[in-house]
């Protein structure tokens, strides 16, 4: 599964802010750590703030602070703010859209492939809905261990 840049930036930001509870992080701090554009990240953080994942703190020393519940907020909660997972035709193999000439297409094969890919999308979605920010933080700590 490939995620858009905005989505990855949102996951980085949610995990980074959740790993420093109560601390305000600037867009610049997060951007430097992950080597991304602070301007681009600011737009992502704005979306996260509107969704209640982070809260924006204005003024000197301001920034963004994690506002969600690490035990309830899932990866899919964050991902769905930026893209649709499992949307019909997302895999690019929907019948009639294969790029193969209609005379050479086998509708049965297209249907079979589309069915399998839709099932994979459903499993990926279920997995992303089951993994919380708390789980990701534990995984991060174990990797550092």
N, C-alpha and C positions, 0 to 999 in steps of 0.2 A: 504494500500500500504506500502510495506516495502522497505526502501532505504538502499543501501550498506553503510558501514562505511565511505568510501571515500566521498560519496555524502553528507552525513550528515556533515562531517568535512568541506566540501566546503561551504555548506550553513551557518554553524556557522561562518566561516572565512569571507565570503562575508558580512553577516549581521553585524558582529563585526567591520570590517573595515569601512563599510558604516556608522555605527553609530558614527564614529569618523572621519569625513571628514578632509582630510589634515594631519591627524596624522599618523605617521608610527608605526605600531605594529609589534613586533617580533613574530616569530612562537612560541617562548617560552611563551610569554604573553598569546596568544590565547590558546595554549595547556594547560597551567595551569588553565585558567578560565574554560575550558570545560573538564578538567581532561583526556586529550588524549596525546598520544605519540608525542613529538615535532618532532622526526625524521619522523614519518608517516605524520604528518601535513605538514612538509616542502615539501614533494612530492606533496601533494594536492595543496599547495600554488604555487608551480612551474607550475602546470597545469593551475591554475587560472591566473597566470601571463602571460603565453603563450596565453591565450584566451583574455587578456586585461581586465579582471575583477578587478585585482589588479596590481599594479606595484611594482617591487622589487627595493629597495633602498639599495645599498651596503655601506659598511663602518661602522665606529663607529656611533651608534645611528640609523643604518639602520633598515630595516624591510620591511613591506608591507603596501601599502597605497591603498585605494579604488580608482579605475580608471574608473569604469563604470558610467553609468547614472542611478541613483536610480529610476527615473520615467520610464525608458524603460527596464531595466534589469529585467527579470522575474525569478521566481523560476525554471521554465523549462529550461531557458537558462543555468543556473548553473547545474542543474541535468543532462542535456544531455551531458555535458562534461565528465561525469563519467559512465553513463549507458543509455541503450535504454529503453524508456518507451513505452509500447504498442507493443513490437515486437511480431510477430506471435509465438504462443506456449509459450509465457512468463508466462502465468497463469498456465501452466502445464496440461491443459485439452484439448489440441488439439486432434482431432480425431486420434485414433490409438496410443495415448500416455497415456492412462488413467491408465495403469498398470493392467487393468482388462483383463482376458482371452478373446480372440476374440470370443469364443463361447458364452460367457456370456454378451458381450457388446451389448448395444442398440445404434446404430449409431445415431438415431434420438435424443435420450436424450443427447448424447455427443455433437451433433451439437447445440442443444438448449442451453446447458450450456456454450459451447464455444462462442456462439453468445452473450449471456448475459454478460459474462466476458469481451469480446472484447468491448462491449458497455460501460461497467464500466471503462475500461482502457481509452477509448476515452474521456469519461466525466472527468476523473481524469486529463488527459493530457490537456484538454481545461481549466480546473480550474487552473492548474499549469502555463499555458501560460498567464492567466489573472491576476495573482498576482505578483505585482512588489516588488522590494526590498523596495521601499518607503512605500508601503502598509504594509509590514512586520514590518518596523520600527515604523509605527504608531500603529500597533497592539501591539508591544512590549511596547511602551510608555503607551498605554491605560491599559495594564495589570499591569504595575508598579504603575499606577495612584493612 
